[in-house]
Amino acid sequence: MKVFVTGGTGHVGESVVRLLSESGHDSRVLTRDAEAARAWAETIPRVYPVRGDITGGVHQLAEVMKGNDAVIHIVGIIIEKGTPGFEAMHTEGTRRVVEAAKQAGVKRFIHMSALGAREGAVAHYHRTKFAAEQIVRESGFDWTIFRPSIIYGEYDEFLNTFAGIARLSPLIPVIGSGRGKLQPIWVKDVARCFVSALEMSETFGQTYEMGGDKAYSIKEILRLLLRSMGKRRIFAHMPVVVARMKAKMFDYLPGKPPFTEDQITMLGEDNVCDPTPLKEAFGLSLRPMEDYLSERFGK
Ligand SMILES: NC(=O)c1ccc[n+]([C@@H]2O[C@H](COP(=O)([O-])OP(=O)(O)OC[C@H]3O[C@@H](n4cnc5c(N)ncnc54)[C@H](OP(=O)(O)O)[C@@H]3O)[C@@H](O)[C@H]2O)c1
C-alpha cells in the first residue's frame, strides 16, 4: 500500500514507518523539516518525506496526500508551550488532516489517540484528544482509533529522562506519591497494531485501548529501571501543590518545561486498561517491560 503518515519522524511514528517499510509498504511522511528528514529517510527503504504542517492549509495537505491508499495520523503533543496548543494540534489539526484526506480521496484512516481520552476529562490533553477522535468517527472513513497508555522505546522521554537523572544524581524526583498507575506498552508492539490494522477490515470503526500486560505505579517503573541499571537511588517526593507552583513558574521561563500542570493533572488518575481485546484482535503477545529494560539499560 501507499501510506501517508503524519508524525512519522517522532518516537512512535519512526517505528511505524520502519515496520511499514519492512512490510513492503511505501510511506510518505509529513514533516515540517523535509531537509532533516531526507537524511533520516535514506536509511529506510520506501520512505519519502514530504514537507507540510497540520496547522497549515488543507489544500496543501490534500495535494501531498493524493495517490495514497491510507492515512496514519500520529501527530500529537504532550506539552503545549512553544507549539500552537492542544486545540490547534489535536482537534483542529485532525480536522484538517481528515478534510485533506477527503479532498485527496483517501478513505482508510488510522488515528493515534491516547488512553484516558474522553468527554469531560480533567486534562486538557485528553479532552482535545477525544474531540479529535470524534472528528475521525464522524468522517465517514474506514477508521480505526488506538488509545495507548505510555509508550516506551529507544526515543521515549519518560525512561530516557529518568535514566539520565539516575546516571547523574543520587536523587530521583517524583511528583506526589508516585502511586498513580500506568500500563506501559512497547513502541514496536504499538507499531505492529498500526501496520496490521491497515488491511484488517474487522478493525474498521473500532477503538482499541492499548497497554502492556501489567500496570505499574510510577515508583514501580522507576524501581525496575534502577534495578536494570544496577543503581540504588533515593526518591525525592515533591508535593503536588509545590509541583503545580513550579509548573506555573516554568511557563514564564524560556525553554521546554520539565513538566506541566496538565501532566500533573494526568498523574492524578490511573492510566490503565484491559489489553485482552487488543491482543485478541491482533493476535499479539506483548513484550514485558522488564525484558526491554534489561536489554536497553542493563550493564
Ligand atoms: N509517547 C507516548 O507515550 C504516547 C502515549 C500515548 C499517545 N501518544 C500519542 O502518540 C503520538 C506521537 O507521540 P510521540 O511521543 O511519538 O511524539 P514525538 O516524538 O514528539 O513526535 C511528534 C511528531 O509530530 C510531528 N509534528 C509535530 N508538529 C507538527 C505539525 N505542526 N505538523 C506536522 N507534523 C508535526 C513531528 O514531525 P516533524 O518534527 O518532523 O515535523 C514528529 O514526527 C502523539 O499523538 C501522542 O499524543 C504518545
The ligand as a MOL file (V3000), in Angstrom:
LIG
                    3D

  0  0  0     0  0            999 V3000
M  V30 BEGIN CTAB
M  V30 COUNTS 48 52 0 0 0
M  V30 BEGIN ATOM
M  V30 1 N 4.7620 8.8650 23.7300 0
M  V30 2 C 3.7800 8.2930 24.4300 0
M  V30 3 O 3.9940 7.6800 25.4890 0
M  V30 4 C 2.3600 8.3810 23.9230 0
M  V30 5 C 1.3250 7.7320 24.6260 0
M  V30 6 C 0.0120 7.8250 24.1370 0
M  V30 7 C -0.2450 8.5260 22.9720 0
M  V30 8 N 0.7870 9.1460 22.3190 0 CHG=1
M  V30 9 C 0.4950 9.8860 21.1060 0
M  V30 10 O 1.3530 9.4020 20.0900 0
M  V30 11 C 1.6500 10.4620 19.1850 0
M  V30 12 C 3.1380 10.5310 18.9190 0
M  V30 13 O 3.8220 10.7610 20.1180 0
M  V30 14 P 5.4320 10.8080 20.1190 0
M  V30 15 O 5.8290 10.6190 21.5330 0
M  V30 16 O 5.9550 9.8930 19.0650 0 CHG=-1
M  V30 17 O 5.6810 12.3200 19.6700 0
M  V30 18 P 7.0220 13.0000 19.1640 0
M  V30 19 O 8.2040 12.0780 19.2830 0
M  V30 20 O 7.1020 14.3210 19.8310 0
M  V30 21 O 6.7520 13.2200 17.6130 0
M  V30 22 C 5.9390 14.2400 17.1740 0
M  V30 23 C 5.7840 14.1310 15.6670 0
M  V30 24 O 4.8120 15.0860 15.2520 0
M  V30 25 C 5.3220 15.8170 14.1560 0
M  V30 26 N 4.7500 17.1720 14.2190 0
M  V30 27 C 4.7480 17.9890 15.2960 0
M  V30 28 N 4.1030 19.1200 14.9850 0
M  V30 29 C 3.7010 19.0070 13.6950 0
M  V30 30 C 2.9530 19.8390 12.8130 0
M  V30 31 N 2.5090 21.0430 13.1980 0
M  V30 32 N 2.6990 19.3920 11.5580 0
M  V30 33 C 3.1540 18.1810 11.1570 0
M  V30 34 N 3.8600 17.3400 11.9500 0
M  V30 35 C 4.1200 17.7510 13.1990 0
M  V30 36 C 6.8260 15.7930 14.2750 0
M  V30 37 O 7.3730 15.8780 12.9760 0
M  V30 38 P 8.4730 16.9350 12.4880 0
M  V30 39 O 9.1870 17.4320 13.7290 0
M  V30 40 O 9.3560 16.1190 11.5780 0
M  V30 41 O 7.7100 17.9900 11.7710 0
M  V30 42 C 7.0490 14.3890 14.8750 0
M  V30 43 O 7.0880 13.4430 13.8100 0
M  V30 44 C 1.0030 11.7040 19.7680 0
M  V30 45 O -0.2500 11.9060 19.1570 0
M  V30 46 C 0.8150 11.3680 21.2290 0
M  V30 47 O -0.2500 12.0760 21.7990 0
M  V30 48 C 2.0630 9.0850 22.7610 0
M  V30 END ATOM
M  V30 BEGIN BOND
M  V30 1 1 1 2
M  V30 2 2 2 3
M  V30 3 1 2 4
M  V30 4 1 4 5
M  V30 5 2 4 48
M  V30 6 2 5 6
M  V30 7 1 6 7
M  V30 8 2 7 8
M  V30 9 1 8 9
M  V30 10 1 8 48
M  V30 11 1 9 10
M  V30 12 1 9 46
M  V30 13 1 10 11
M  V30 14 1 11 12
M  V30 15 1 11 44
M  V30 16 1 12 13
M  V30 17 1 13 14
M  V30 18 2 14 15
M  V30 19 1 14 16
M  V30 20 1 14 17
M  V30 21 1 17 18
M  V30 22 2 18 19
M  V30 23 1 18 20
M  V30 24 1 18 21
M  V30 25 1 21 22
M  V30 26 1 22 23
M  V30 27 1 23 24
M  V30 28 1 23 42
M  V30 29 1 24 25
M  V30 30 1 25 26
M  V30 31 1 25 36
M  V30 32 1 26 27
M  V30 33 1 26 35
M  V30 34 2 27 28
M  V30 35 1 28 29
M  V30 36 1 29 30
M  V30 37 2 29 35
M  V30 38 1 30 31
M  V30 39 2 30 32
M  V30 40 1 32 33
M  V30 41 2 33 34
M  V30 42 1 34 35
M  V30 43 1 36 37
M  V30 44 1 36 42
M  V30 45 1 37 38
M  V30 46 2 38 39
M  V30 47 1 38 40
M  V30 48 1 38 41
M  V30 49 1 42 43
M  V30 50 1 44 45
M  V30 51 1 44 46
M  V30 52 1 46 47
M  V30 END BOND
M  V30 END CTAB
M  END
